[in-house]
Amino acid sequence: MIVSLLYKVTRKLLSVPAVLLRSETVKDAELLVLRHENAVLRRQLAGPVRYEPADRLWFAALAGLVDRRRWREVFPVTPGTLLAWHRTLVARKWDYSARRRTGRPPTRAATKSLVLRLARENPRWGHRRIQGELARLGHHIAHSTVWQILHDAGIDPAPRRTGPTWREFLTAQAQGIIAADFLHLDTVLGRRLYALAFLEHGTRRLHITSVTANPTQAWTTQQARNLTADLGHRTESLRFLLRDRDGKYSQTFDAIFQSDDLRVIKSAPQAPRMNAHCERVIGTIRRELLDHILITGESHAHQVLKTYEDHYNRHRPHQARDQLSPEARQHPAAVHDLAAHRPHRTRILGGLINEYRQAA
């Protein structure tokens, strides 16, 4: 672009004396050509003659002042070469390829900073978990983009965890399944406590019962009654209860769900993958909560689990629901002005878990 502009200015300046003094200008132009050719030869006495871009520009500009029939006698190159130089200069003038961007637009610096902030404040989150939190905040970017941002920053993006392998039944009947499994935890003094976790496959809504150190059949049956009372009319959309063959479940436990037209399905012995969704959510509770907090007793355990249950159902995004929380119906509107919509952090359980929302 600069070469073309310089060439154009040179031609304009040289055209002024050509109009005023036609005969004298032609002679002067021939002398200028010969002088410049001598300068080129002196510059390259030790090697072959090579014309730099500035030489080509000067010769092409002077060509307009010399009669085309005398080009062969005046210029050190052939007329075809001179015309080719001129065509190259004109082509460069109209070449916009250097200014044309190709491919996807780059990720904005503010988005990258937000991704790195979430990764720094939540070291146990992988790239898909961060993508889900960004979706809640109105930043809809691909998980591969989050992975690349973390990778470029030297942060482990955490590989994606594969889903359950028992697909044929769970995928077809997910909307009508509620699964149950026992969750155990140990207090700071080594006392083992138990809770019963229920997970609705369709909505991923989590229900955690009260905590006890002695989970008898009577206690388990009472938790079933409490759950059905909390579910209310939602039991109409459920068709199956999936559980293992633990002896703490009784016939009365099954009868409570059967009275609401749920069919009880027992997994095969020693086959935890048949109840993979519930096993996985218990693993999530352990990795995100229980492995990082000291439990002092039953009441403390109950309070901590209920707080996490509220976070899980109300805020935590889920891949199976397109990064929506169990109680969310749709994503918030996309945010374009990141400077005016800075995410606000809410600390849960003393900062063990963070929730992000757009500041009002």
N, C-alpha and C positions, 0 to 999 in steps of 0.2 A: 504494500500500500504506500509506503514512504517513497520507494523507488519510482512508482508510477507518478506520484505527485511531483517529485523532483524533475522527472522527465517532462511532464506537462509544463511546469514553470519554465524550464530551460527552452522548450520550443516557443513559448510565448515571448520570452525575452529576445530570442534570436530572430523572431519574425518581424520585430520592429524595424531594425536597419534594413532588412530585406525589402520592405515596402518603400522605404525612403530612398535608398541607394542600391538599386537592383544590381547594376553591373559591378560596382566596387565590392558589394557584399559577397558576391559569388567568389571573387578572387580571395577575399579575406577568409571565407569559409574553407576554401581549398588549402590555404596556408595553415589554418588551424588544424585541419585534418592531418596534414603532413607533419606539423610540429608535435601533435599528440602521438602520431605513429612513431616518430623518433624517440619520444619519451618512453614509449612502451618497449622499444627495442633496446634502449640503454638499460632499462630496468631488468631486462632478461637476456643479457648478453651471454650468460653462462649456460643457458638452457633453451628449450623450445619457446616460441612465442605463445603467450597465453594472455587472453583478454579478460580482465576483471569486469565485474558488473558495472563499475563506474566507466570503464572504457567503452563498453557496449552502449551505455546510455548516451555518452558524449557523441559517439559516431552516429547513432540513430537520430539524435537531435540535429546534428549538422547536415544530415542527409537531405533534410527539407530545403536547405539553402543551395544545394549543388544540383545542377542539371542532371537528370537521371541518366542521360547518354554519356556523361563523363564519370559516372560512378566507378567504372572498371579501371579508369586511369588514376583516379584520385584516392579511392579507398583501398586499404591493404587486404580487404576481404572481398568475396564475390557479392554481387547484388542479392543473390538468394540468401546468403548468410545475413546481410544487412536487414533484409525484409523479415527474416526469421527473428532477429533480435527485436525488431519493432513489434512483431506479433506477440512475442513473449511479454514485452512490457505492457501491451494493451491487455493481454490475458490476465496478468497479475493485477491490473487495476480493477477488473470485474470479478476477481476470484474471492468469494466469500466463505470458502470452506474452512479457513482458519477461525472464522467467527461463528461457525455453526457448531453447536454442541450436539453430541450424539449420546444415546443411552438414557438411562433413568437419571432424574435429577438427584444431586447428592442430598444426604440426610442433613437436616438443619443442625447447627451446632448446639442449639438449645435442647433439641431432642436427644442428642448424644450425651449432653451433660446430665439430663434427667435419667437416662438409662444407667449411666455410671453412678449416679447418686443412689438409685434404688439398689444397685448391686453392692455398693459400699455399705449402705445402711442395713442390708439384709443379706448377709454372706451365705445363707443357706438357700437362697432363691436361684433357680436356674433361668436360662434365657426364656423359656416358655412361661414360667411364673411371672417374670418381669413383663413379658408381652401382655399377659392378662391384666396386670395392674395398670399398664399404660392404656389398655383399652377402656378400663374403668374411668380413667382420667380424660378420655377423649382423644388419645393419640393412637391412631390405628396404623400400625406399621407391622410388617411381616416379622415372624419369629426369626427368620434367617437374617434380617437386618439387625435385630437385637444380638443375635449370635455373633455377627461380624463386628459389631461395635465392641462387645466384650472381648472378643478374641484380639482385636487390634490394640486394646488397652491392656492386654496381658492378664485378663481375668478369665478364669475357667468358666465357660458358658454352661457347664453341667449338661451332659447328654440327656436326650429325651428318654424318659422311661416308657417302656412298652406297656400296652394295655393288657387286659386279661386274654387268655387263650381259649377259654370256654365260651366261644362266641355264639354258637348256633342257638342256644336257649336264651342267654342273657340279652343278646342284641334284639331278638324278635319280641321278647316279653319285658323289656326294660321298664316300660311305663307302668306295668302292673306289679312290679316286684318290690318288696321291702325285705331287707336282709338283716339278720341279727348275729351278733358275735360278742363274746366276752372280752373285756379289756382289763388288763391287770397293771398295777403300778405299785411301787414300793415307797414307803415313807422315808424320811431322813434317818429314822431309827431302825429301818429294815423290815417294818411291818408291811405285809402284802395286803393290798386293797383291790377290790373288784368293782367294775361297773359294766353295764350292759349297753352296747351301742347298736342302734338301729339306723339303717341307711336306705332311703328311698332311691331306687336306681334311676327312675325317670327324671327327678328334679335334683338329685344329689343332696337332698335335705337330710341333715344329720340330727339324730335324737340320742342324747346320752342320759341314762337313768341316774338315780342316786347311787351313792358309793357305800359299800359294805365290806367288812372283813370276813364275813361268813355267808357266801351266796348259796343259800338253800333253795329247794324247789319252791317253797312258799314265798320266799323273797322274789324269785324270778317271776312267779305267777303274778305277784302284786305289780311288778314293773310292767308286765304286759297289760294289765288293767289300766295303769296310769297312761300308757302310750295310746291305747285305743281311745281313751277319754280325750287326750290332747289332739289326736288326729280328727276326731269328730266326723264330719261328712266326707272328709278326704278318703276314708276307708272304702268308699264306693268305687274309687278308681283303681284300687289295689286288688290283685287277684291271687298273688302268691306270697307266702312267707318262706324265705330261704334261711335255713339254719343248719348247724352241724349236729352231731349225735352226742353232744355233751350230756352227762347224766343229770345236770342241774335243770334241764328242761323236763317238764312233766306233761302228762296228758291234759291236765287242766290248763297249762300254758297254751297248748295247741288248741284246746277247745275255745279259748277266748277269741282267737283269731278266726277259727272256723265258724263261730257264731256271726261273724261279719262277712261270711261267704269268702274267706280266704282259704286257699289250699296250702297246707304245710308241706314243703318239699325239703327233704333231708339230703345233705351232701353225702358222698361216699366216705367211708372211714379213712382217716388220714389223707384227705384230699382237700387241703385248704384252698387250692386254686378254683375249686367249684364255688367257693364263696369269695371270689377274688376282689370284688368291689369293697366289701366290708373289711376284708383283710388289708386292703390298701389304705382305706381311710384310717384304720387303726394305726398303720405304719406312719401315716401323715401326722396323726396326733402325737405319736411318739417322737418323730423327728423334729416337728415344729414346736412342741410344747414340753412333753414330759422329760425329754433328754436334757432340758436346759433350765429346770426349775426344781427346787427341793420342796417336797410335800411334807407337811407337818402332821396331818391327821385327816380324818374323814371329811370334816366340814371344809377344811382347806381344799382338799381334792375336789369336792363337789363344786365349790365356788370357782375353782380354776377351770374345770371341765365345762361348766355352764357358760363361763365367759368365752371360752374357745368355741363352744357350740354356736353362740350368738355371732361371733366373728365369722365362723365358717358358713353359716346360712345367710347372713346379711351382707357380707362384704367379699369374701374370698372368691376369686374367679375360678372357673373350672373349664378345662379343655373340652369335656363332653358337652358343655352348654355354650360353646362359642365364646368362652371367656366371660360368661355371665355368672353371677352368684346364684345360689338356689332360689332366692326370693326376688331376684331382679327379672324384669320383663324385657328390657331393651337397654342398649348401650346409650350413654349420654351423647349429646350432640358433639360433633367433632370440634376441636379447639384449634384455631389458626393463629391467634395472637398469644404466643407463649409468655410474653412479657407481662401481659395483663391478667393472665390466668395461671398464677403460680400455685402448684399443688401444696395443700396443707396437710401436715402429718399429724395423726392421732396415735398416741402410744397406748397399746393394750398390754395389760399385765406388766406394768412397769417398764415398757419399752421392749419386751421380748418379742412382740408382734407389732408391726406398724400398718396403719391404714392411711390411705391417701385420698383426698378429695380436693376438688377445685375450690379455692378460697372464694367466698362470697364477695 
